[in-house]
Amino acid sequence: MRIVTEYAITSLTEADLEDVVGVIRRSKKESPFERAPTVEEMKTYTVKYSEFRPEGSWVVRVDGVPVAYAVTVVEANRLTAGLDDVHLEFEIVPEERGKGLDKRLIDLASEYIRSRGVRKARTRCVAGESWRMDALISEGFAETYRVFFLVRRTPGQVPDFPSPEGVRLVRRPFKECGDEELTRIVEAFNETFRDHFNFAPERPEMFINYRDASEDPECFSLAMVGDEIVGVCLSHEDRTYNMENGTKWGWINILGVKPPYRRRGVGRTLLADGMKWVLDQGMDTTYIGVYAKNEKALDLYRSVGFEKDRESLWFEKRLS
């Protein structure tokens, strides 16, 4: 006789955050360089975020023990940009996979997204997460694009690319940026990425909240022409992951140049400075993510020693 598991499903509250982080940690344990957020980081993305709604989130327990969670946030910036989609994030501990819980969470999320008048759900799957990929495909999700994760394992000298004439380079540690300065940086970031695939302008709120929550060292490299920010690079030492795994990994999280200043070497200069900052923190490995079909960016990264390491897949489902 098959025993049917009874799941207790509730909306996410601040009191649940520690339990949810535990679920994420267990779910992501086998995925390289995927880590659970801290409780403060999780708070930034959920209960502290102005667009978060409890009814769009679910925490699942069995006999009081947390085993899964899912969250969707309807973001006005994406809707305004015409993307008409909502990101779905969900995690399930290994022993509860394959029992129908994934379908239940996806159904709950899809129903909520439809109730908000949005027509598409999207989500990410790291290559190798067979349980997640199987669940998404069985529920009608289809792959829409891929992101390559490139790695540079050369701890030695970074190529020196001098700043183009009229452009000066400024470093600003993330934690030292005030709200007004960070707002200016986000506005410049939005301008640099406005013509990129699947992009929607970011809100300064998210950067400000993340600055206050994150424990990891991060630094902006800014290309300046006079008082104008014409290019942005954000470098990141993943100290939380490194402490848990005995690694020395850093990331280039953002790299963009405003359209009028492209093809002048600004991007290469920013990339080199970001890489130098990562090495200055004592890291021996640097990662960067890039849209798989962005050949110009791929050529740039390969030219300074990056090579493909892993990839993640983005899936989308159109809701009736």
N, C-alpha and C positions, 0 to 999 in steps of 0.2 A: 504494500500500500504506500503510495507516494504522499509524503508529508508536505503540506503547503505552508510555506513560511508566512507568518503574519508580520506585516510591516506597519510600524507607526510612523506616519508622515506628517510633519508639521512645517510651518513657515520658519524661515531663518530669522533668528533674533541675535542680538549682541551676545547673549549668554551662551549661544551655540558655537561661537567662533572657534574656541579652542578645540571642541570636538570635530568641527569641520576641517580644521587644519590637520588634525590627526588622520582623518579619512583621506585627505589629499596626500599626505606623506606616505601612507600605506599603499595607495593606489599608484603613485608615481615611482615607487621604490625601484622598479626594474627599468625605468626609462632614463637613459644617460642624460645628464645635465638638466633634467627636469626636477625642480625642487618645489616643496610646499612653501607657500608664503608664511611669514610670521603672522601672529594674531593681529598686530597693528597694521600690517600690509593688507591682510584680508579685510579688516575693518574699512580701509580706504576704498576698496573696490566694491563694498557692499553697503553696510548700514550707515556709513558716513557719507556715501555718495548721494548727492541730491536727487539723482534720477532712479535710485534703487527703490523698489516696491516689494515689501515682504511677500505679497501674494504671487510674485514671480520667482519665488525661491522655495526649495524643499529640502528638509533634512530628514533622513530615513534612519530609524532605529529598529533593532530586533532585541526584545527583552531589555530595553533601555540602553543598549550598546549602539553607538553610531556606526552605520555601515555604508552610507552613501549620501550624496548631496547633489543638488543641481541648482543653477541660478541663471536667470535671464534678466537683462537690463535693457529696456527700450531707450535708446540714446537719440535725443533730438538732433544732434549734429549729423548722424548718419541719415536720418530721415530727410533732413533739410538738404543734404547733399544728393538726394534722389536714390539712395541705395536700398531703401525699403527692406531692411533686414534687421535681425536681432541675433546677437551672439548667445549661443547656449553653451554653458560649461557644466560638465557633470563628471563625477568620480564615484567609483564603486570599489570597495575592498575586494581583493581577489576571491575570497570564499563565497561571495554573494553574486558573482558574475554568472551569467548563463542560466539564471533562474527566472527571467522575465522582468527583473527590476529595471534593466536598461530601457526596455520598451515602455514601462510604466512612467518612468521619468521623462522620456522623450514625448510621450503622449500628453503628460501634464504641461510640459513646457510649450508644446505646439498649441494646445488649447488656450493657454494664457497669451501667447503671441498673437493668435488669431483674434482674441478678445480685445487686443489693443489696436486692431486694424492694420497690422503689419503682415506682409505676404510671404516673407522668407525667413527661415531659420538657418543659421550657419554655425559651424563648429570646427574645431581643429583636431587632428589625429596625428600623433607622432608615428613615423614609419616604424613598424614593429609592434605597435599596439593592436594585435590581432583581435582582441576582445572588443575593443572600441570600434574598429573598422567593421567588423561583422555586424555589430549592433546598428551602426549607422546605415550600412547598405541594406540590411533587412527592413529598416524603417523608411526606406525611400530616399535617403540622402545620396547625392552624387558628387564626385570630386569635381571641384571647379578650378583649383590651381594649386601649385606647390611652392614651398619656400625651401631653399637650400641653406643649410648651415655650413659655412666654410670655416676652416681652422688654419691657424698659423702656429706651428709648434717650434718656431725658431726663436730662442730666447735672446739671440744676439742683437746686433745693431739694426735699427730701422733705417731704411733709406731716407736721406735728407732731401726734402723738396722745399726749397725756399718759397716764401710767400710771393705771389704775383705782385707786380708793381702797383702801388696804391692800396694794397690790402695788408692789414696788420692782424696778427694772431693774438687772441686774448684767451687765457684760461680762467674759468670760473667754477670753483667747486660747487656742486649742486646744493649742498647744505648751507652754503654762504649766500645763496641768491635770495634776496627779499622777494616779496609777492609781486611788486611792480616790475622788478628786473626779470623775474621768471615769466611774467605775463608777456613782456617784450620778446623774450626768447621763444615762447610758444607761438606767438604771432609770426615770428620769422620762420620757425619750423613749419607752420602751416603754409606759408608762402613757398617754401622750398619744395613741398610735397604736393602742391595743389593739382599737378598734372600727372600724378602717379596713379597706377592701377588701384582701384578699390579704396581710395583715400577719402576720408572725411576729416574736416578740421577738428583738431583736439581742443578741449577746453582747458584754460589755465588751472581750473579747480583741481583736475586730476593730478597735474604736476605738483601743485602746491601741497595737496594732501599726501602725495607719495613722498615728497621731500621731508615732510614731518614724520612719516611712518617708517621709512626705510633705514636700516642699520648699515647698509653697504656703502662703501666709498664710491662716489661718482663725480665726474668732472666734465663740464662743457668746454670744448674748444670752439671759439667763436671767430669767424672771419669778419673783420670790420672794415668798412670804407667810411671814414669819418665816424659819425655816430650811428650809422646804419649797420645792422647785423645782416650780412649777405650769405652766410653759411653757418651751419650748426653741426657739430659732432658731439655725441654724448658717449663717454667711455665709462665702464662699470667694472668694478672688482666684485665678483660674486662671493663676498666673504662668508656669507651664511652657508652656501653650498660647499665652499672650500674647507671650512672648518668641519663640516659633517663628513666629507669624503676624502680629506687629505690631498686635495688638488691645489693647483695654483692657476686658476682660470680667470680670465677677464673677457669682457665683451665690448664690441663697438655696437651700441644699441641704436644710435641715430647717426645718419650722415646725409646731409642734404645741402644743396646750393640753390639760391634763387635763380630763376631762369636767365635774367640778363647777365649773370656773372659766370655762367657755365662755360666749359671748354677753354678756361684760362688757367687751369691747374689749381683752382681753389679747393676742389674736392680732394685731390691727391694730397695737398698740403694739410688739410684738416684730418684726413685719414692717418697720415704719418704722425701727426701730433697726438691723436688719440691712441695710436699704438704705442708711442713712446710713454704716454702716461700710464698705460697698462703695465708696461715693463718696469717703469719707475716704482710701481707698487710691489715689485718682487714677483710678478706673475711670469710664468714660462710658456703660457698658451693663451692665444687670443681667438675668440670666435666672432663671427658676424653673420647675420641673416640677410638673405636677398631673395627677391621674387625670382623664381626659376627662369623666367623668360626675359629678365633684364640683362641683356648681353653686354651693354656698356658697363654696367656696374660689375658684372662678373669679370670682364677683361681688366678693370682697374684692380680689383681685389687679387686676381691671379698674378698681376704684374708685381705685387709686393709680397708674394709668397703664400697667399691663401690657397687652399685646395678644398674640394668638397669632402665633407665628413658624414653628414646625415641630412635628412630632409623631413619636413612635416607636410601633411596634406590638409587642405581646407575643403570641407564638404558643405553642401547647401541643399536645402529642401524647400520647394515651393509649396506653400500651404493653400489649400482650397478655401 
